[in-house]
C-alpha cells in the first residue's frame, strides 16, 4: 500500500466548502480492495509474530514488505471462517474478531491473522497465489491449519474526503479515488455474506489464473 494507502506522495488541498464535502460523502462508508495488501488468516501463535512472518523463508521471500501487522490468536474469539479483510481501524474481520477458526480448527486451536503490505502489487499477488490453501510446518513435525490469503481492503482518509490536505505522513488510508469494481460498502459485503450466494469476500478478492483479482460481481 505504500506509505500513503498505496498511492504514495503528499496530498495538498485547500479548505473545502460544503459542496465539496458533499461530493465525496458517499465514499465515507466505502472500502476499497488494495492490490498490494495481503490479508492472511489461519496463523497459529508460533507464526503470528511480525519478526517471524518477515523472514525470507516465509512472507519476506515474495518481495519487499513495507508494513506488517498481526492480530494474535485469542482463545474464545471465534467467528467461524473469517468474513472480511478490512483494515478500517485494524480489525481482521467485519465482525471485529481478531482470532478466527479456520479449516475445521476448534476452540482449542485459536488462529490469528496478519496484514502484509508489499511495495509492489505483483508481489502481493504472488504471495496470495503461493500461500492460499497451504499450511505451515508445525514445530516437531506435522502441519498447522490451512491458511487463507486474499487482498485486504482499506477506507478513505477522512481528511481527503473533506478535500483537505492530510498532515499524517504515515497515513495508511486512501488519498485517491479507487477503482469502481474494487469498491464496496460494508452493507454490500454483509449482504453478500448473509445471502445464499456462495461467493465469500475471500472469493471476491482472490487471484485468478492470469494474476488478476477476481473482483466482486
PyMOL commands that place a pseudoatom at each C-alpha (Angstrom):
pseudoatom trace, name=CA, resn=UNK, resi=1, chain=A, elem=C, hetatm=0, pos=[0.000, 0.000, 0.000]
pseudoatom trace, name=CA, resn=UNK, resi=2, chain=A, elem=C, hetatm=0, pos=[2.965, 2.262, 0.330]
pseudoatom trace, name=CA, resn=UNK, resi=3, chain=A, elem=C, hetatm=0, pos=[3.279, 4.878, 2.993]
pseudoatom trace, name=CA, resn=UNK, resi=4, chain=A, elem=C, hetatm=0, pos=[0.129, 6.593, 1.819]
pseudoatom trace, name=CA, resn=UNK, resi=5, chain=A, elem=C, hetatm=0, pos=[-2.552, 3.996, 1.401]
pseudoatom trace, name=CA, resn=UNK, resi=6, chain=A, elem=C, hetatm=0, pos=[-0.991, 2.504, -1.703]
pseudoatom trace, name=CA, resn=UNK, resi=7, chain=A, elem=C, hetatm=0, pos=[-0.868, 5.656, -3.759]
pseudoatom trace, name=CA, resn=UNK, resi=8, chain=A, elem=C, hetatm=0, pos=[2.138, 7.430, -2.303]
pseudoatom trace, name=CA, resn=UNK, resi=9, chain=A, elem=C, hetatm=0, pos=[3.105, 11.076, -2.285]
pseudoatom trace, name=CA, resn=UNK, resi=10, chain=A, elem=C, hetatm=0, pos=[1.964, 14.114, -0.360]
pseudoatom trace, name=CA, resn=UNK, resi=11, chain=A, elem=C, hetatm=0, pos=[-1.566, 15.346, -0.783]
pseudoatom trace, name=CA, resn=UNK, resi=12, chain=A, elem=C, hetatm=0, pos=[-2.358, 19.026, -0.819]
pseudoatom trace, name=CA, resn=UNK, resi=13, chain=A, elem=C, hetatm=0, pos=[-5.680, 20.753, -0.893]
pseudoatom trace, name=CA, resn=UNK, resi=14, chain=A, elem=C, hetatm=0, pos=[-7.441, 23.930, 0.088]
pseudoatom trace, name=CA, resn=UNK, resi=15, chain=A, elem=C, hetatm=0, pos=[-10.149, 24.080, 2.719]
pseudoatom trace, name=CA, resn=UNK, resi=16, chain=A, elem=C, hetatm=0, pos=[-13.294, 22.572, 1.332]
pseudoatom trace, name=CA, resn=UNK, resi=17, chain=A, elem=C, hetatm=0, pos=[-16.696, 24.148, 1.056]
pseudoatom trace, name=CA, resn=UNK, resi=18, chain=A, elem=C, hetatm=0, pos=[-19.936, 22.361, 1.881]
pseudoatom trace, name=CA, resn=UNK, resi=19, chain=A, elem=C, hetatm=0, pos=[-20.434, 21.408, -1.756]
pseudoatom trace, name=CA, resn=UNK, resi=20, chain=A, elem=C, hetatm=0, pos=[-17.006, 19.797, -1.997]
pseudoatom trace, name=CA, resn=UNK, resi=21, chain=A, elem=C, hetatm=0, pos=[-17.568, 17.707, 1.133]
pseudoatom trace, name=CA, resn=UNK, resi=22, chain=A, elem=C, hetatm=0, pos=[-20.973, 16.633, -0.139]
pseudoatom trace, name=CA, resn=UNK, resi=23, chain=A, elem=C, hetatm=0, pos=[-19.428, 15.417, -3.405]
pseudoatom trace, name=CA, resn=UNK, resi=24, chain=A, elem=C, hetatm=0, pos=[-17.475, 12.750, -1.508]
pseudoatom trace, name=CA, resn=UNK, resi=25, chain=A, elem=C, hetatm=0, pos=[-19.982, 11.967, 1.228]
pseudoatom trace, name=CA, resn=UNK, resi=26, chain=A, elem=C, hetatm=0, pos=[-20.908, 8.663, -0.437]
pseudoatom trace, name=CA, resn=UNK, resi=27, chain=A, elem=C, hetatm=0, pos=[-17.311, 7.456, -0.002]
pseudoatom trace, name=CA, resn=UNK, resi=28, chain=A, elem=C, hetatm=0, pos=[-17.284, 7.625, 3.816]
pseudoatom trace, name=CA, resn=UNK, resi=29, chain=A, elem=C, hetatm=0, pos=[-18.677, 4.098, 4.083]
pseudoatom trace, name=CA, resn=UNK, resi=30, chain=A, elem=C, hetatm=0, pos=[-16.730, 2.598, 1.169]
pseudoatom trace, name=CA, resn=UNK, resi=31, chain=A, elem=C, hetatm=0, pos=[-13.939, 0.038, 1.422]
pseudoatom trace, name=CA, resn=UNK, resi=32, chain=A, elem=C, hetatm=0, pos=[-11.512, -0.473, -1.456]
pseudoatom trace, name=CA, resn=UNK, resi=33, chain=A, elem=C, hetatm=0, pos=[-9.500, -3.592, -2.279]
pseudoatom trace, name=CA, resn=UNK, resi=34, chain=A, elem=C, hetatm=0, pos=[-5.780, -2.827, -2.066]
pseudoatom trace, name=CA, resn=UNK, resi=35, chain=A, elem=C, hetatm=0, pos=[-3.749, -4.810, -4.569]
pseudoatom trace, name=CA, resn=UNK, resi=36, chain=A, elem=C, hetatm=0, pos=[-0.504, -4.591, -2.594]
pseudoatom trace, name=CA, resn=UNK, resi=37, chain=A, elem=C, hetatm=0, pos=[-2.101, -5.558, 0.737]
pseudoatom trace, name=CA, resn=UNK, resi=38, chain=A, elem=C, hetatm=0, pos=[-2.395, -9.241, 1.689]
pseudoatom trace, name=CA, resn=UNK, resi=39, chain=A, elem=C, hetatm=0, pos=[-4.716, -10.468, 4.427]
pseudoatom trace, name=CA, resn=UNK, resi=40, chain=A, elem=C, hetatm=0, pos=[-3.860, -13.895, 5.861]
pseudoatom trace, name=CA, resn=UNK, resi=41, chain=A, elem=C, hetatm=0, pos=[-5.870, -15.958, 8.371]
pseudoatom trace, name=CA, resn=UNK, resi=42, chain=A, elem=C, hetatm=0, pos=[-5.028, -19.291, 9.976]
pseudoatom trace, name=CA, resn=UNK, resi=43, chain=A, elem=C, hetatm=0, pos=[-1.782, -18.292, 11.715]
pseudoatom trace, name=CA, resn=UNK, resi=44, chain=A, elem=C, hetatm=0, pos=[-1.066, -20.092, 14.970]
pseudoatom trace, name=CA, resn=UNK, resi=45, chain=A, elem=C, hetatm=0, pos=[0.759, -18.412, 17.843]
pseudoatom trace, name=CA, resn=UNK, resi=46, chain=A, elem=C, hetatm=0, pos=[4.069, -19.922, 16.723]
pseudoatom trace, name=CA, resn=UNK, resi=47, chain=A, elem=C, hetatm=0, pos=[3.956, -17.951, 13.450]
pseudoatom trace, name=CA, resn=UNK, resi=48, chain=A, elem=C, hetatm=0, pos=[1.707, -14.975, 14.248]
pseudoatom trace, name=CA, resn=UNK, resi=49, chain=A, elem=C, hetatm=0, pos=[4.580, -12.575, 15.026]
pseudoatom trace, name=CA, resn=UNK, resi=50, chain=A, elem=C, hetatm=0, pos=[5.907, -9.787, 12.833]
pseudoatom trace, name=CA, resn=UNK, resi=51, chain=A, elem=C, hetatm=0, pos=[9.561, -10.788, 13.029]
pseudoatom trace, name=CA, resn=UNK, resi=52, chain=A, elem=C, hetatm=0, pos=[8.726, -14.397, 12.176]
pseudoatom trace, name=CA, resn=UNK, resi=53, chain=A, elem=C, hetatm=0, pos=[6.459, -13.592, 9.234]
pseudoatom trace, name=CA, resn=UNK, resi=54, chain=A, elem=C, hetatm=0, pos=[9.016, -11.197, 7.740]
pseudoatom trace, name=CA, resn=UNK, resi=55, chain=A, elem=C, hetatm=0, pos=[11.578, -13.986, 7.427]
pseudoatom trace, name=CA, resn=UNK, resi=56, chain=A, elem=C, hetatm=0, pos=[12.854, -14.619, 3.914]
pseudoatom trace, name=CA, resn=UNK, resi=57, chain=A, elem=C, hetatm=0, pos=[11.735, -18.229, 4.050]
pseudoatom trace, name=CA, resn=UNK, resi=58, chain=A, elem=C, hetatm=0, pos=[8.181, -17.076, 4.818]
pseudoatom trace, name=CA, resn=UNK, resi=59, chain=A, elem=C, hetatm=0, pos=[6.420, -13.936, 3.572]
pseudoatom trace, name=CA, resn=UNK, resi=60, chain=A, elem=C, hetatm=0, pos=[9.615, -11.961, 3.031]
pseudoatom trace, name=CA, resn=UNK, resi=61, chain=A, elem=C, hetatm=0, pos=[10.528, -14.122, 0.063]
pseudoatom trace, name=CA, resn=UNK, resi=62, chain=A, elem=C, hetatm=0, pos=[7.785, -12.635, -2.123]
pseudoatom trace, name=CA, resn=UNK, resi=63, chain=A, elem=C, hetatm=0, pos=[9.111, -9.072, -2.089]
pseudoatom trace, name=CA, resn=UNK, resi=64, chain=A, elem=C, hetatm=0, pos=[9.815, -6.008, -0.005]
pseudoatom trace, name=CA, resn=UNK, resi=65, chain=A, elem=C, hetatm=0, pos=[7.402, -5.687, 2.922]
pseudoatom trace, name=CA, resn=UNK, resi=66, chain=A, elem=C, hetatm=0, pos=[6.522, -2.098, 3.806]
pseudoatom trace, name=CA, resn=UNK, resi=67, chain=A, elem=C, hetatm=0, pos=[4.359, -2.860, 6.822]
pseudoatom trace, name=CA, resn=UNK, resi=68, chain=A, elem=C, hetatm=0, pos=[3.257, -5.990, 8.651]
pseudoatom trace, name=CA, resn=UNK, resi=69, chain=A, elem=C, hetatm=0, pos=[0.572, -6.003, 11.324]
pseudoatom trace, name=CA, resn=UNK, resi=70, chain=A, elem=C, hetatm=0, pos=[-0.548, -9.114, 13.211]
pseudoatom trace, name=CA, resn=UNK, resi=71, chain=A, elem=C, hetatm=0, pos=[-3.645, -9.891, 15.234]
pseudoatom trace, name=CA, resn=UNK, resi=72, chain=A, elem=C, hetatm=0, pos=[-2.613, -12.556, 17.734]
pseudoatom trace, name=CA, resn=UNK, resi=73, chain=A, elem=C, hetatm=0, pos=[-4.713, -15.649, 18.467]
pseudoatom trace, name=CA, resn=UNK, resi=74, chain=A, elem=C, hetatm=0, pos=[-7.137, -15.065, 21.316]
pseudoatom trace, name=CA, resn=UNK, resi=75, chain=A, elem=C, hetatm=0, pos=[-8.983, -18.169, 22.525]
pseudoatom trace, name=CA, resn=UNK, resi=76, chain=A, elem=C, hetatm=0, pos=[-12.693, -17.544, 22.891]
pseudoatom trace, name=CA, resn=UNK, resi=77, chain=A, elem=C, hetatm=0, pos=[-12.929, -15.095, 19.982]
pseudoatom trace, name=CA, resn=UNK, resi=78, chain=A, elem=C, hetatm=0, pos=[-14.184, -17.078, 17.038]
pseudoatom trace, name=CA, resn=UNK, resi=79, chain=A, elem=C, hetatm=0, pos=[-16.451, -16.306, 14.158]
pseudoatom trace, name=CA, resn=UNK, resi=80, chain=A, elem=C, hetatm=0, pos=[-16.398, -19.424, 12.018]
pseudoatom trace, name=CA, resn=UNK, resi=81, chain=A, elem=C, hetatm=0, pos=[-14.330, -18.608, 8.974]
pseudoatom trace, name=CA, resn=UNK, resi=82, chain=A, elem=C, hetatm=0, pos=[-13.050, -15.092, 8.542]
pseudoatom trace, name=CA, resn=UNK, resi=83, chain=A, elem=C, hetatm=0, pos=[-15.617, -12.955, 6.797]
pseudoatom trace, name=CA, resn=UNK, resi=84, chain=A, elem=C, hetatm=0, pos=[-13.634, -9.994, 5.668]
pseudoatom trace, name=CA, resn=UNK, resi=85, chain=A, elem=C, hetatm=0, pos=[-10.278, -8.365, 5.280]
pseudoatom trace, name=CA, resn=UNK, resi=86, chain=A, elem=C, hetatm=0, pos=[-10.876, -4.738, 6.124]
pseudoatom trace, name=CA, resn=UNK, resi=87, chain=A, elem=C, hetatm=0, pos=[-8.233, -2.572, 7.723]
pseudoatom trace, name=CA, resn=UNK, resi=88, chain=A, elem=C, hetatm=0, pos=[-10.640, 0.071, 8.979]
pseudoatom trace, name=CA, resn=UNK, resi=89, chain=A, elem=C, hetatm=0, pos=[-9.252, 0.523, 12.463]
pseudoatom trace, name=CA, resn=UNK, resi=90, chain=A, elem=C, hetatm=0, pos=[-7.197, -2.656, 12.443]
pseudoatom trace, name=CA, resn=UNK, resi=91, chain=A, elem=C, hetatm=0, pos=[-9.857, -5.330, 12.833]
pseudoatom trace, name=CA, resn=UNK, resi=92, chain=A, elem=C, hetatm=0, pos=[-9.277, -8.544, 10.959]
pseudoatom trace, name=CA, resn=UNK, resi=93, chain=A, elem=C, hetatm=0, pos=[-12.892, -9.264, 10.073]
pseudoatom trace, name=CA, resn=UNK, resi=94, chain=A, elem=C, hetatm=0, pos=[-16.067, -7.272, 9.595]
pseudoatom trace, name=CA, resn=UNK, resi=95, chain=A, elem=C, hetatm=0, pos=[-17.255, -8.502, 12.972]
pseudoatom trace, name=CA, resn=UNK, resi=96, chain=A, elem=C, hetatm=0, pos=[-14.077, -7.274, 14.608]
pseudoatom trace, name=CA, resn=UNK, resi=97, chain=A, elem=C, hetatm=0, pos=[-12.818, -10.714, 15.685]
pseudoatom trace, name=CA, resn=UNK, resi=98, chain=A, elem=C, hetatm=0, pos=[-9.041, -10.830, 15.913]
pseudoatom trace, name=CA, resn=UNK, resi=99, chain=A, elem=C, hetatm=0, pos=[-8.969, -14.623, 16.023]
pseudoatom trace, name=CA, resn=UNK, resi=100, chain=A, elem=C, hetatm=0, pos=[-10.937, -16.961, 13.810]
pseudoatom trace, name=CA, resn=UNK, resi=101, chain=A, elem=C, hetatm=0, pos=[-11.495, -20.660, 13.435]
pseudoatom trace, name=CA, resn=UNK, resi=102, chain=A, elem=C, hetatm=0, pos=[-10.434, -21.919, 10.030]
pseudoatom trace, name=CA, resn=UNK, resi=103, chain=A, elem=C, hetatm=0, pos=[-10.188, -25.243, 8.298]
pseudoatom trace, name=CA, resn=UNK, resi=104, chain=A, elem=C, hetatm=0, pos=[-12.222, -27.015, 10.969]
pseudoatom trace, name=CA, resn=UNK, resi=105, chain=A, elem=C, hetatm=0, pos=[-9.909, -25.986, 13.787]
pseudoatom trace, name=CA, resn=UNK, resi=106, chain=A, elem=C, hetatm=0, pos=[-11.700, -25.968, 17.139]
pseudoatom trace, name=CA, resn=UNK, resi=107, chain=A, elem=C, hetatm=0, pos=[-11.674, -23.569, 20.049]
pseudoatom trace, name=CA, resn=UNK, resi=108, chain=A, elem=C, hetatm=0, pos=[-8.556, -25.201, 21.491]
pseudoatom trace, name=CA, resn=UNK, resi=109, chain=A, elem=C, hetatm=0, pos=[-6.548, -24.153, 18.429]
pseudoatom trace, name=CA, resn=UNK, resi=110, chain=A, elem=C, hetatm=0, pos=[-7.069, -20.416, 18.030]
pseudoatom trace, name=CA, resn=UNK, resi=111, chain=A, elem=C, hetatm=0, pos=[-5.573, -18.806, 14.970]
pseudoatom trace, name=CA, resn=UNK, resi=112, chain=A, elem=C, hetatm=0, pos=[-4.691, -15.209, 14.300]
pseudoatom trace, name=CA, resn=UNK, resi=113, chain=A, elem=C, hetatm=0, pos=[-4.336, -13.069, 11.207]
pseudoatom trace, name=CA, resn=UNK, resi=114, chain=A, elem=C, hetatm=0, pos=[-1.951, -10.635, 9.574]
pseudoatom trace, name=CA, resn=UNK, resi=115, chain=A, elem=C, hetatm=0, pos=[-1.959, -7.710, 7.159]
pseudoatom trace, name=CA, resn=UNK, resi=116, chain=A, elem=C, hetatm=0, pos=[1.122, -7.655, 4.948]
pseudoatom trace, name=CA, resn=UNK, resi=117, chain=A, elem=C, hetatm=0, pos=[1.721, -4.579, 2.811]
pseudoatom trace, name=CA, resn=UNK, resi=118, chain=A, elem=C, hetatm=0, pos=[4.144, -5.141, -0.056]
pseudoatom trace, name=CA, resn=UNK, resi=119, chain=A, elem=C, hetatm=0, pos=[5.950, -2.468, -2.019]
pseudoatom trace, name=CA, resn=UNK, resi=120, chain=A, elem=C, hetatm=0, pos=[4.628, -3.887, -5.306]
pseudoatom trace, name=CA, resn=UNK, resi=121, chain=A, elem=C, hetatm=0, pos=[1.179, -5.195, -6.177]
pseudoatom trace, name=CA, resn=UNK, resi=122, chain=A, elem=C, hetatm=0, pos=[2.686, -8.058, -8.182]
pseudoatom trace, name=CA, resn=UNK, resi=123, chain=A, elem=C, hetatm=0, pos=[4.496, -9.270, -5.050]
pseudoatom trace, name=CA, resn=UNK, resi=124, chain=A, elem=C, hetatm=0, pos=[1.216, -9.346, -3.140]
pseudoatom trace, name=CA, resn=UNK, resi=125, chain=A, elem=C, hetatm=0, pos=[-0.417, -11.290, -5.966]
pseudoatom trace, name=CA, resn=UNK, resi=126, chain=A, elem=C, hetatm=0, pos=[2.432, -13.806, -5.985]
pseudoatom trace, name=CA, resn=UNK, resi=127, chain=A, elem=C, hetatm=0, pos=[2.133, -14.183, -2.222]
pseudoatom trace, name=CA, resn=UNK, resi=128, chain=A, elem=C, hetatm=0, pos=[-1.588, -14.955, -2.430]
pseudoatom trace, name=CA, resn=UNK, resi=129, chain=A, elem=C, hetatm=0, pos=[-1.085, -17.440, -5.251]
pseudoatom trace, name=CA, resn=UNK, resi=130, chain=A, elem=C, hetatm=0, pos=[1.599, -19.270, -3.286]
pseudoatom trace, name=CA, resn=UNK, resi=131, chain=A, elem=C, hetatm=0, pos=[0.105, -19.154, 0.220]
pseudoatom trace, name=CA, resn=UNK, resi=132, chain=A, elem=C, hetatm=0, pos=[-3.659, -19.563, -0.112]
pseudoatom trace, name=CA, resn=UNK, resi=133, chain=A, elem=C, hetatm=0, pos=[-4.729, -23.090, 0.779]
pseudoatom trace, name=CA, resn=UNK, resi=134, chain=A, elem=C, hetatm=0, pos=[-1.331, -24.160, 2.092]
pseudoatom trace, name=CA, resn=UNK, resi=135, chain=A, elem=C, hetatm=0, pos=[-0.244, -24.874, 5.661]
pseudoatom trace, name=CA, resn=UNK, resi=136, chain=A, elem=C, hetatm=0, pos=[2.916, -24.123, 7.595]
pseudoatom trace, name=CA, resn=UNK, resi=137, chain=A, elem=C, hetatm=0, pos=[5.063, -26.756, 9.225]
pseudoatom trace, name=CA, resn=UNK, resi=138, chain=A, elem=C, hetatm=0, pos=[4.399, -27.194, 12.941]
pseudoatom trace, name=CA, resn=UNK, resi=139, chain=A, elem=C, hetatm=0, pos=[7.263, -27.382, 15.447]
pseudoatom trace, name=CA, resn=UNK, resi=140, chain=A, elem=C, hetatm=0, pos=[8.209, -31.003, 15.976]
pseudoatom trace, name=CA, resn=UNK, resi=141, chain=A, elem=C, hetatm=0, pos=[6.580, -32.129, 12.744]
pseudoatom trace, name=CA, resn=UNK, resi=142, chain=A, elem=C, hetatm=0, pos=[3.070, -32.114, 11.354]
pseudoatom trace, name=CA, resn=UNK, resi=143, chain=A, elem=C, hetatm=0, pos=[1.232, -29.216, 9.752]
pseudoatom trace, name=CA, resn=UNK, resi=144, chain=A, elem=C, hetatm=0, pos=[-0.592, -26.166, 11.055]
pseudoatom trace, name=CA, resn=UNK, resi=145, chain=A, elem=C, hetatm=0, pos=[-4.157, -25.270, 9.940]
pseudoatom trace, name=CA, resn=UNK, resi=146, chain=A, elem=C, hetatm=0, pos=[-4.732, -24.329, 6.321]
pseudoatom trace, name=CA, resn=UNK, resi=147, chain=A, elem=C, hetatm=0, pos=[-4.014, -20.679, 5.527]
pseudoatom trace, name=CA, resn=UNK, resi=148, chain=A, elem=C, hetatm=0, pos=[-6.393, -18.447, 3.629]
pseudoatom trace, name=CA, resn=UNK, resi=149, chain=A, elem=C, hetatm=0, pos=[-4.952, -15.424, 1.838]
pseudoatom trace, name=CA, resn=UNK, resi=150, chain=A, elem=C, hetatm=0, pos=[-6.595, -12.666, -0.178]
pseudoatom trace, name=CA, resn=UNK, resi=151, chain=A, elem=C, hetatm=0, pos=[-6.227, -8.970, -0.901]
pseudoatom trace, name=CA, resn=UNK, resi=152, chain=A, elem=C, hetatm=0, pos=[-7.016, -6.671, 2.010]
pseudoatom trace, name=CA, resn=UNK, resi=153, chain=A, elem=C, hetatm=0, pos=[-9.191, -3.590, 1.934]
pseudoatom trace, name=CA, resn=UNK, resi=154, chain=A, elem=C, hetatm=0, pos=[-8.910, -0.111, 3.358]
pseudoatom trace, name=CA, resn=UNK, resi=155, chain=A, elem=C, hetatm=0, pos=[-11.046, 3.002, 3.613]
pseudoatom trace, name=CA, resn=UNK, resi=156, chain=A, elem=C, hetatm=0, pos=[-10.617, 6.599, 2.516]
pseudoatom trace, name=CA, resn=UNK, resi=157, chain=A, elem=C, hetatm=0, pos=[-8.758, 9.097, 4.648]
pseudoatom trace, name=CA, resn=UNK, resi=158, chain=A, elem=C, hetatm=0, pos=[-11.365, 11.314, 6.303]
pseudoatom trace, name=CA, resn=UNK, resi=159, chain=A, elem=C, hetatm=0, pos=[-9.241, 14.395, 5.593]
pseudoatom trace, name=CA, resn=UNK, resi=160, chain=A, elem=C, hetatm=0, pos=[-9.093, 13.508, 1.893]
pseudoatom trace, name=CA, resn=UNK, resi=161, chain=A, elem=C, hetatm=0, pos=[-12.865, 13.133, 1.859]
pseudoatom trace, name=CA, resn=UNK, resi=162, chain=A, elem=C, hetatm=0, pos=[-13.162, 16.695, 3.161]
pseudoatom trace, name=CA, resn=UNK, resi=163, chain=A, elem=C, hetatm=0, pos=[-10.962, 17.922, 0.283]
pseudoatom trace, name=CA, resn=UNK, resi=164, chain=A, elem=C, hetatm=0, pos=[-8.215, 18.875, 2.730]
pseudoatom trace, name=CA, resn=UNK, resi=165, chain=A, elem=C, hetatm=0, pos=[-4.518, 18.037, 2.928]
pseudoatom trace, name=CA, resn=UNK, resi=166, chain=A, elem=C, hetatm=0, pos=[-3.658, 15.043, 5.083]
pseudoatom trace, name=CA, resn=UNK, resi=167, chain=A, elem=C, hetatm=0, pos=[-0.915, 16.015, 7.523]
pseudoatom trace, name=CA, resn=UNK, resi=168, chain=A, elem=C, hetatm=0, pos=[-0.054, 12.445, 8.547]
pseudoatom trace, name=CA, resn=UNK, resi=169, chain=A, elem=C, hetatm=0, pos=[2.938, 11.191, 6.514]
pseudoatom trace, name=CA, resn=UNK, resi=170, chain=A, elem=C, hetatm=0, pos=[2.286, 7.642, 7.767]
pseudoatom trace, name=CA, resn=UNK, resi=171, chain=A, elem=C, hetatm=0, pos=[-1.424, 7.598, 6.971]
pseudoatom trace, name=CA, resn=UNK, resi=172, chain=A, elem=C, hetatm=0, pos=[-2.388, 4.206, 5.549]
pseudoatom trace, name=CA, resn=UNK, resi=173, chain=A, elem=C, hetatm=0, pos=[-5.800, 5.216, 4.273]
pseudoatom trace, name=CA, resn=UNK, resi=174, chain=A, elem=C, hetatm=0, pos=[-6.643, 6.169, 0.693]
pseudoatom trace, name=CA, resn=UNK, resi=175, chain=A, elem=C, hetatm=0, pos=[-5.939, 9.584, -0.780]
pseudoatom trace, name=CA, resn=UNK, resi=176, chain=A, elem=C, hetatm=0, pos=[-7.055, 8.835, -4.343]
pseudoatom trace, name=CA, resn=UNK, resi=177, chain=A, elem=C, hetatm=0, pos=[-10.326, 7.500, -5.722]
pseudoatom trace, name=CA, resn=UNK, resi=178, chain=A, elem=C, hetatm=0, pos=[-10.164, 3.710, -6.076]
pseudoatom trace, name=CA, resn=UNK, resi=179, chain=A, elem=C, hetatm=0, pos=[-11.395, 1.649, -8.999]
pseudoatom trace, name=CA, resn=UNK, resi=180, chain=A, elem=C, hetatm=0, pos=[-15.157, 1.236, -9.042]
pseudoatom trace, name=CA, resn=UNK, resi=181, chain=A, elem=C, hetatm=0, pos=[-15.070, -2.556, -9.307]
pseudoatom trace, name=CA, resn=UNK, resi=182, chain=A, elem=C, hetatm=0, pos=[-12.723, -2.690, -6.293]
pseudoatom trace, name=CA, resn=UNK, resi=183, chain=A, elem=C, hetatm=0, pos=[-15.001, -0.532, -4.122]
pseudoatom trace, name=CA, resn=UNK, resi=184, chain=A, elem=C, hetatm=0, pos=[-17.803, -1.738, -1.841]
pseudoatom trace, name=CA, resn=UNK, resi=185, chain=A, elem=C, hetatm=0, pos=[-19.808, -0.530, 1.117]
pseudoatom trace, name=CA, resn=UNK, resi=186, chain=A, elem=C, hetatm=0, pos=[-19.989, -2.554, 4.316]
pseudoatom trace, name=CA, resn=UNK, resi=187, chain=A, elem=C, hetatm=0, pos=[-23.638, -3.157, 3.500]
pseudoatom trace, name=CA, resn=UNK, resi=188, chain=A, elem=C, hetatm=0, pos=[-22.628, -4.671, 0.155]
pseudoatom trace, name=CA, resn=UNK, resi=189, chain=A, elem=C, hetatm=0, pos=[-20.260, -7.055, 1.931]
pseudoatom trace, name=CA, resn=UNK, resi=190, chain=A, elem=C, hetatm=0, pos=[-22.678, -8.014, 4.690]
pseudoatom trace, name=CA, resn=UNK, resi=191, chain=A, elem=C, hetatm=0, pos=[-25.496, -8.577, 2.201]
pseudoatom trace, name=CA, resn=UNK, resi=192, chain=A, elem=C, hetatm=0, pos=[-23.241, -10.951, 0.314]
pseudoatom trace, name=CA, resn=UNK, resi=193, chain=A, elem=C, hetatm=0, pos=[-22.278, -12.866, 3.457]
pseudoatom trace, name=CA, resn=UNK, resi=194, chain=A, elem=C, hetatm=0, pos=[-25.854, -13.265, 4.684]
pseudoatom trace, name=CA, resn=UNK, resi=195, chain=A, elem=C, hetatm=0, pos=[-27.322, -14.113, 1.285]
pseudoatom trace, name=CA, resn=UNK, resi=196, chain=A, elem=C, hetatm=0, pos=[-27.472, -17.522, -0.315]
pseudoatom trace, name=CA, resn=UNK, resi=197, chain=A, elem=C, hetatm=0, pos=[-24.615, -16.631, -2.635]
pseudoatom trace, name=CA, resn=UNK, resi=198, chain=A, elem=C, hetatm=0, pos=[-21.636, -18.902, -2.204]
pseudoatom trace, name=CA, resn=UNK, resi=199, chain=A, elem=C, hetatm=0, pos=[-19.105, -16.215, -3.012]
pseudoatom trace, name=CA, resn=UNK, resi=200, chain=A, elem=C, hetatm=0, pos=[-17.252, -15.003, 0.075]
pseudoatom trace, name=CA, resn=UNK, resi=201, chain=A, elem=C, hetatm=0, pos=[-15.092, -11.944, 0.459]
pseudoatom trace, name=CA, resn=UNK, resi=202, chain=A, elem=C, hetatm=0, pos=[-12.116, -14.220, 0.010]
pseudoatom trace, name=CA, resn=UNK, resi=203, chain=A, elem=C, hetatm=0, pos=[-13.514, -15.437, -3.317]
pseudoatom trace, name=CA, resn=UNK, resi=204, chain=A, elem=C, hetatm=0, pos=[-14.132, -11.858, -4.375]
pseudoatom trace, name=CA, resn=UNK, resi=205, chain=A, elem=C, hetatm=0, pos=[-10.536, -10.832, -3.844]
pseudoatom trace, name=CA, resn=UNK, resi=206, chain=A, elem=C, hetatm=0, pos=[-8.658, -13.978, -4.741]
pseudoatom trace, name=CA, resn=UNK, resi=207, chain=A, elem=C, hetatm=0, pos=[-6.283, -14.215, -7.674]
pseudoatom trace, name=CA, resn=UNK, resi=208, chain=A, elem=C, hetatm=0, pos=[-7.427, -15.729, -10.938]
pseudoatom trace, name=CA, resn=UNK, resi=209, chain=A, elem=C, hetatm=0, pos=[-5.077, -17.768, -13.085]
pseudoatom trace, name=CA, resn=UNK, resi=210, chain=A, elem=C, hetatm=0, pos=[-3.982, -14.703, -15.040]
pseudoatom trace, name=CA, resn=UNK, resi=211, chain=A, elem=C, hetatm=0, pos=[-2.919, -12.934, -11.859]
pseudoatom trace, name=CA, resn=UNK, resi=212, chain=A, elem=C, hetatm=0, pos=[-5.831, -10.510, -11.746]
pseudoatom trace, name=CA, resn=UNK, resi=213, chain=A, elem=C, hetatm=0, pos=[-8.106, -10.252, -8.734]
pseudoatom trace, name=CA, resn=UNK, resi=214, chain=A, elem=C, hetatm=0, pos=[-11.485, -11.878, -9.053]
pseudoatom trace, name=CA, resn=UNK, resi=215, chain=A, elem=C, hetatm=0, pos=[-13.452, -8.688, -8.483]
pseudoatom trace, name=CA, resn=UNK, resi=216, chain=A, elem=C, hetatm=0, pos=[-16.787, -8.535, -6.664]
pseudoatom trace, name=CA, resn=UNK, resi=217, chain=A, elem=C, hetatm=0, pos=[-19.662, -9.082, -9.007]
for i in range(1, 217): cmd.bond("trace and resi %d" % i, "trace and resi %d" % (i + 1))
show_as sticks, trace
zoom trace
